[in-house]
Amino acid sequence: MGEKILYAIPTHHCNLNCPHCTIRDAEEKYDHIAFMSQLNNFDGIIILFGGEPTAERDRLNAIIHSREHNP
C-alpha cells in the first residue's frame, strides 16, 4: 500500500475571492491542540491546503516548528 496522506486545513481565511472556492465560506472551527496533535501523531505525508496560510501566521509557524522537531 502507498504512503499515507493527511490533508490538513490550518485556516479558511483568505484575501482572495476565487469564484470556484467554497472553502472560504465554511465555518472555521479551529482547535489548536487537536490540530497539532493530529499533525504530530501522523506518520506520512501532510498536505496543507485551504485558505491563505499566511493569514494565520501563528498557526503556520506552529506547524513549521512542530514538523522540524517531529519530521
Secondary structure, 3 states (H helix, E strand, C coil): CCCCEEEECCCCCCCCCCCCCCHHHCCCCCCHHHHHHHHHCCCCEEEECCCCHHHHHHHHHHHHHHHHHCC
